[in-house]
Amino acid sequence: MAKYLILIYGDEKEWAAATPEERKQKEAAHLAFMAAAGSRVVGGEELMPPDTATTVRRGDADRPAVTDGPFLETKEVLGGFYVLEAADLDEVIALAATLPEVAAAHSGVEIRPLVDHS
């Protein structure tokens, strides 16, 4: 079984503007996704907002430069992720297509295979 990372991107302002009912619906959709995926889900978390991120880059005199905020400033931000074990990409695409962020106009998901170093 290969492992895949599903990155969930979206517009932070749209997520922040969601009503409590919309948040409940989204949470229920994620619970349904995890139930459908079952043991194929080997990890995943919702991330704190981008303003809590810390970026570390090469700085002056071989000292790292540490700045507040995400690596890049973009309209879409990374909001969460899942790590799945699946037979192939088609299986992951079918599961990812059920995530509520796929249906929303301001968000989407990116699937990346993980490198197996074993």
C-alpha positions in Angstrom: 0.0 0.0 0.0 1.3 3.4 -0.9 0.8 6.5 1.3 -0.7 9.7 0.1 -1.0 13.2 1.6 -4.2 15.1 1.0 -3.7 18.8 1.6 -6.8 20.9 2.1 -6.5 24.4 0.8 -9.1 27.2 1.0 -9.8 30.9 1.5 -9.2 31.6 5.2 -11.8 34.5 5.2 -14.4 32.1 3.8 -13.7 29.5 6.5 -13.7 32.2 9.2 -17.0 33.5 8.0 -18.7 30.1 8.2 -21.8 30.0 10.5 -21.9 27.5 13.4 -24.3 25.4 11.4 -22.0 25.4 8.4 -19.1 24.4 10.6 -21.2 21.5 12.0 -22.0 20.4 8.4 -18.4 20.5 7.4 -17.3 18.6 10.5 -20.0 16.0 9.8 -18.7 15.6 6.3 -15.2 15.1 7.6 -16.4 12.4 10.0 -18.2 10.7 7.1 -15.0 10.9 5.0 -13.0 9.3 7.8 -15.7 6.6 8.3 -15.6 5.8 4.5 -11.8 5.7 4.5 -11.7 3.6 7.6 -8.2 2.3 8.4 -6.8 3.9 5.3 -6.6 7.1 7.3 -3.3 6.9 9.1 -3.1 10.6 10.1 -4.5 14.0 9.7 -5.3 17.2 11.5 -6.9 20.6 11.1 -4.3 23.3 11.2 -4.5 26.5 13.3 -4.9 29.7 11.2 -2.0 31.0 9.1 -1.3 33.9 11.5 -0.1 31.3 14.0 2.6 30.0 11.6 6.3 30.5 12.0 8.6 30.5 9.0 12.3 29.7 9.3 14.7 30.5 6.4 18.4 30.9 5.9 19.4 34.3 7.4 22.5 36.3 7.8 25.8 34.8 9.1 24.4 31.3 9.0 21.8 32.1 11.5 18.2 31.2 10.6 15.8 34.1 10.0 12.6 33.4 11.9 9.4 35.3 10.8 5.8 35.2 11.8 3.3 33.9 9.3 3.2 31.4 6.5 5.9 30.7 4.0 4.0 32.4 1.2 1.2 34.9 1.3 -1.5 33.7 -0.9 -5.3 33.9 -0.9 -5.6 30.1 -0.4 -4.0 28.7 2.7 -3.4 25.2 4.0 -6.1 24.4 6.5 -5.6 20.7 7.2 -4.4 17.4 5.9 -4.9 13.7 5.9 -2.4 10.9 5.4 -4.0 7.8 3.7 -2.8 4.4 2.8 -4.4 3.2 -0.4 -3.8 0.8 -3.3 -3.5 3.6 -5.8 -4.2 7.2 -6.7 -7.7 6.4 -8.1 -8.8 5.2 -4.7 -7.5 8.3 -3.0 -9.1 10.6 -5.6 -12.5 8.8 -5.0 -12.2 9.4 -1.2 -10.9 12.9 -1.5 -13.8 13.8 -3.8 -16.1 13.4 -0.9 -14.4 16.1 1.3 -16.6 19.2 1.7 -13.7 21.4 0.5 -13.9 19.9 -2.9 -17.5 21.1 -3.3 -16.9 24.6 -2.0 -16.1 27.3 -4.5 -13.2 28.8 -2.5 -11.3 25.6 -1.7 -9.9 22.3 -2.9 -7.5 19.6 -2.1 -4.1 18.5 -3.4 -3.0 14.9 -3.3 0.7 14.1 -3.1 2.2 10.6 -2.9 4.6 10.1 0.0 8.1 8.7 -0.7 8.7 5.3 0.8 12.1 5.2 2.5 11.7 1.8 4.0 
